[in-house]
Amino acid sequence: MVRSASGSILRQPLLFTEDAEETANLLNIWGKKLVVAAPHSDSYHFEHPLVRNIALVIGNEAGGAGKTFIEKA
């Protein structure tokens, strides 16, 4: 995934935390809307304004974004 990004990944702010719970709590404190890319959802990405103050969570192909992020999104 990083290889296919061709360096553009280094232009995005990255957040490193101990676990998903800590990450979700920090994003909430900072006023970010948690958006999770998931194959099964109640709504589609184009139904929501994703212009500002979002944190986009993308999981890996095998495991997805994780239960904690999906529940908090």
C-alpha positions in Angstrom: 0.0 0.0 0.0 2.7 2.5 0.9 4.6 1.7 -2.3 1.6 2.4 -4.4 1.1 5.8 -2.8 4.4 7.0 -4.4 5.4 9.3 -1.6 2.1 11.1 -1.2 1.5 9.3 2.0 4.3 11.4 3.6 2.2 14.6 3.0 -0.7 13.4 5.2 -0.7 13.9 9.0 -0.2 10.5 10.7 -1.2 9.7 14.3 0.5 6.9 16.3 -1.3 5.6 19.4 -1.3 2.5 21.5 -4.7 1.2 20.4 -7.9 2.0 18.5 -9.8 3.1 21.6 -7.1 5.8 22.4 -7.1 6.9 18.8 -10.9 7.3 18.7 -11.0 9.2 22.0 -8.3 11.6 20.8 -10.0 12.3 17.5 -13.2 13.0 19.4 -11.5 15.4 21.7 -10.0 17.2 18.7 -13.4 17.5 17.1 -12.7 15.2 14.2 -15.5 13.1 12.6 -14.5 9.5 12.4 -15.0 8.0 9.0 -14.3 4.3 8.4 -14.0 2.7 5.1 -15.9 -0.6 5.4 -17.5 -3.0 2.9 -20.8 -3.1 4.8 -22.4 0.0 6.1 -25.8 1.7 6.7 -24.7 4.6 4.4 -22.4 5.4 1.6 -19.5 7.9 1.6 -21.2 10.2 -0.9 -24.2 10.7 1.4 -22.0 12.7 3.9 -20.0 15.9 3.6 -16.4 14.7 3.9 -14.7 18.1 3.4 -13.3 19.2 6.7 -12.4 17.8 10.2 -12.5 14.2 9.4 -10.2 11.3 10.2 -10.4 8.6 7.6 -9.7 5.1 8.8 -8.8 2.5 6.2 -8.1 -1.1 7.4 -6.1 -3.8 5.6 -7.6 -6.1 3.1 -7.7 -9.1 5.4 -8.9 -7.6 8.6 -10.6 -4.3 7.8 -10.6 -1.3 10.0 -11.4 -3.1 13.2 -14.5 -3.4 15.4 -13.6 -0.4 17.7 -13.4 2.1 14.8 -16.5 0.8 13.2 -18.5 1.0 16.4 -17.3 4.6 17.1 -17.8 5.9 13.6 
